Amino acid sequence: LGSARLTEIGIKTGSVIINAVSTLPDTGTIIYAIPSLTKNGAIFETVVKVPPNINGDPTQFTFSFDGYVMDLTGEEGRFGGDTVNTIYATLEAYLDSTGELETIHKVDSFYLFNEYYFTPEYAKGYIGQDTLAFGPETIETDVFDFIQSGNIDLESAKISIAIDNYIGADASFQINNLSALNDETEVSAQIDNNAMHIIERAILSAQNNITPTHTKINIEANEMLAIFPNKINTSATFYFNPNGQSAIEDFLLPAYPMEANLALEIPLSFIANELTFTDTNELEIENTTEIDIERIYITIENGLPFSANLSLILLDESNNIIDTLTHNTTVLPAQLDANNIVTNSETTTIDMDYTDFESVNKIVSISSFSTAQNNEFINIYSDYELNITISAKLNKTIGE
C-alpha cells in the first residue's frame, strides 16, 4: 500500500484462498471469519473440513470476495492496534469427535495460511503522497491542415489545459514543457516551469456519487499558433497530497480517474496576409455526351471581410491536372463600416466558356485571403457567410 493509510475498500472482484496442512490423526474443522468483511450487512464466515495430509500437500479452499466491503480499521476497541490497512480475521479449529481415543504427538501440527486477491472498486482513507510524470507526449492536430501558406497575426489565442478531477485528494501540477511545431520550426510557450497549479479534490456523497472539480489553465499562444502547427509537445508532473494528509478523508475509484484535455482557443479576430487555403471536391456531371456546355458561371457572394485570389484546377480520377478553370481571379471583400463590421456582401461573377467536362472528376480550389484593412484586426462573426454558386448555360437536342 506504500504510504497509503486506508480505512475502507470496496471489492469489485476478488477471492481468498485458504491453504491448510494438518498432520493430526483425524479430520479437523476450521471456522474462518473476517468480521470486517461484509456484503449486504452479512459478515464473511466459512466452515471447512481439513483431512490429514499424509504427503504434506495443503488442502485448498477458495471463496469469492466479489461485491464485498472491507473495513480496514481493525478490531473495534483493540488496545494498541492499528486503525488503517488492517484485515481483521478470526479462526477456530478443532478435531471432530470419533468416539475413539487418539494420540497426538508433539511433532503433529496444524498449519494455515491465506492468500488474498482483489481488484478494488473504490478506496477510502488516506491514499498517500505520490508523484506522477505525464509525457513528454506529442499530440497531433489537423486544425490547420487546410492552410497551404501565408501568415496570420492573431489578436488573442490561447492553449487551455482543462483537468477534471474525480479523485478525492488534493493535487497540484507543474507544466514542464509546452510547445507547438510544424515541419520546419518549433515555438515554446512562455511559461513558468516552477509554477504550481492547484487542483481541488472531488467530493463523494453518502451514496458514493462523485462531484468532480474542474481546473482550467489558459496559456497565451499567439506566436505558437501563428506557425500553423501540426503537433503539440507537452509534459507535466502531478503531485497527490503535496501537503500531506488532510483532515478530510481521501477516496479513489479506479473507474473515475483524473482527466486532462488540451484545447486550442482561437477567437476569430486577426490580420491575414495571403493566407492560402486548399480544398478538393469531387464533381459529378451525368450524361455529358448528351448536352453541350456553352458557358460556365461562378458567382461568389462574399460576406467575409477578406479579399481573395481564387484559382480553380480540374483533375481527372487519377488526380492528374486536366486544365486550370480560373487563375488568381480577384474576389472582392464585403463592405465594412467604420468599426470593421460587415454591412453588405460583395458579389463577384466569373464568366468563362470552358466546355469540356467529360474527364473531370475533381475541382481543386486554391484561395489566397487577405484582410480588407491593413494592420487592423478583423473580427469574424457567426452570421458572416461565403456563398459560391456554379451554374452553366446548356444546349441539348431533344428527340435524337
Buried (B, 14 or more C-beta within 10 A) or exposed (E): EEEBBBBBBBBBEBBBBBBBBBBBBBEBEBEBBBBBBBBEEEEBEEEBEBEBBEEEEBBEBEBBBEEBBBBBBBBEEEEEEEBBBBBBBEEEBEBEEEEEEEEEEEEEEBEBEBEEEBEBBBBBBBBBBBEEEBBEEEEEBEEBEEBBEBEBEBBEBBBBBBBBBBBBBBBBBBBBBBBBBEEEEEBEBEBEEEEEBEBEBBEBEEEEEBEBBEBEBEBEBBBBBBBBBBBBBBBBBBBBBBEEBEEEBBBBBEEBEBEBEBEBEBEEBBBBEEBBBBEEEEEEEEEBEEBEBEEBEBBBBBBBBBBBBBBBBBBEEEEEEBEEBBEEBEBBBBBBEEEBBBEEBBEBEBEEEBBEBEEBBBBBBBBBBBBBEEEEBBBEEEEBEBEEEEEBEEEEEEEE
